[in-house]
Amino acid sequence: MGFRLPRVLNAKQLIRRSFLNANQVPKGSVAVYVGDESNMKRFVIPLSYLNQPSFQELLNQSEEEFGFDHPMGALTIPCREDAFLDLISCLNASC
């Protein structure tokens, strides 16, 4: 008998990683920036998430609202951080 940590904590542990070089992304992963222009946070997620319908919907909404031309030169998802973490938690748990 044990207890499980909330899914959000597990998601943060899986997608936020500390690297010696902040620009380094492990093979099979992609860095994304989440949040509004004044408060962007960088997350590293598995490439396989990009094929998930729920993640693609988030990307489509982002494209419709902001397009693909971003000053940071990286994949930018302008949504609330907690909404992004909820989605990633669901993908980790295969909701």
C-alpha positions as CSV (number, residue, x, y, z in Angstrom):
1,M,0.0,0.0,0.0
2,G,1.4,3.3,-1.0
3,F,0.5,6.7,-2.3
4,R,1.0,8.3,-5.6
5,L,2.3,11.8,-6.1
6,P,0.0,14.1,-8.0
7,R,0.3,13.8,-11.8
8,V,1.5,17.4,-12.1
9,L,4.6,16.7,-10.0
10,N,5.4,13.6,-12.1
11,A,5.0,15.6,-15.3
12,K,7.3,18.3,-14.1
13,Q,9.9,15.7,-13.3
14,L,9.6,14.1,-16.7
15,I,9.7,17.2,-18.8
16,R,11.9,19.7,-16.9
17,R,15.4,18.5,-16.9
18,S,18.6,20.0,-15.7
19,F,21.5,20.0,-18.1
20,L,25.0,21.4,-17.9
21,N,24.3,23.3,-21.1
22,A,20.8,24.9,-21.1
23,N,20.6,24.6,-24.9
24,Q,21.1,20.8,-24.9
25,V,18.1,18.6,-25.8
26,P,18.4,14.8,-25.5
27,K,17.9,12.7,-28.6
28,G,14.3,11.9,-29.2
29,S,13.1,15.1,-27.4
30,V,12.2,18.6,-28.3
31,A,12.3,21.9,-26.4
32,V,9.2,24.0,-26.3
33,Y,8.5,27.4,-24.7
34,V,5.3,27.8,-22.8
35,G,3.5,30.9,-21.6
36,D,3.0,34.5,-22.6
37,E,5.8,36.7,-24.0
38,S,6.7,38.1,-20.7
39,N,6.9,34.8,-18.8
40,M,8.2,32.0,-21.1
41,K,9.3,28.7,-19.5
42,R,11.3,26.1,-21.4
43,F,10.3,22.4,-21.3
44,V,11.8,19.4,-22.9
45,I,9.2,16.8,-24.0
46,P,9.5,13.5,-25.9
47,L,9.0,13.9,-29.7
48,S,6.3,11.2,-29.5
49,Y,4.0,13.8,-27.9
50,L,3.8,15.8,-31.1
51,N,1.8,12.9,-32.7
52,Q,-0.8,12.9,-30.0
53,P,-4.2,14.3,-31.1
54,S,-4.6,16.4,-27.9
55,F,-1.1,17.9,-28.3
56,Q,-1.8,18.6,-32.0
57,E,-4.9,20.4,-31.1
58,L,-2.9,22.7,-28.8
59,L,-0.4,23.3,-31.6
60,N,-3.3,24.1,-34.0
61,Q,-4.8,26.6,-31.6
62,S,-1.3,28.2,-31.1
63,E,-0.8,28.4,-34.9
64,E,-4.2,30.0,-35.5
65,E,-3.7,32.6,-32.8
66,F,0.0,33.4,-33.2
67,G,1.4,31.8,-36.4
68,F,4.8,30.2,-36.6
69,D,7.0,33.3,-36.7
70,H,8.5,33.5,-33.2
71,P,11.3,35.7,-32.1
72,M,12.8,32.9,-29.9
73,G,13.2,30.7,-33.0
74,A,11.8,27.7,-31.2
75,L,8.4,26.0,-30.8
76,T,6.4,28.4,-28.7
77,I,3.0,27.5,-27.1
78,P,1.3,30.5,-25.7
79,C,-0.9,28.8,-23.1
80,R,-1.0,28.8,-19.3
81,E,1.8,26.7,-17.8
82,D,-0.7,24.8,-15.6
83,A,-2.8,23.9,-18.7
84,F,0.3,22.6,-20.5
85,L,1.3,20.5,-17.5
86,D,-2.2,19.0,-17.2
87,L,-2.0,18.0,-20.9
88,I,1.5,16.5,-20.4
89,S,0.3,14.7,-17.3
90,C,-2.5,13.2,-19.2
91,L,-0.2,12.1,-22.0
92,N,2.2,10.5,-19.5
93,A,-0.7,8.6,-18.0
94,S,-2.1,7.8,-21.5
95,C,-5.5,9.4,-20.7
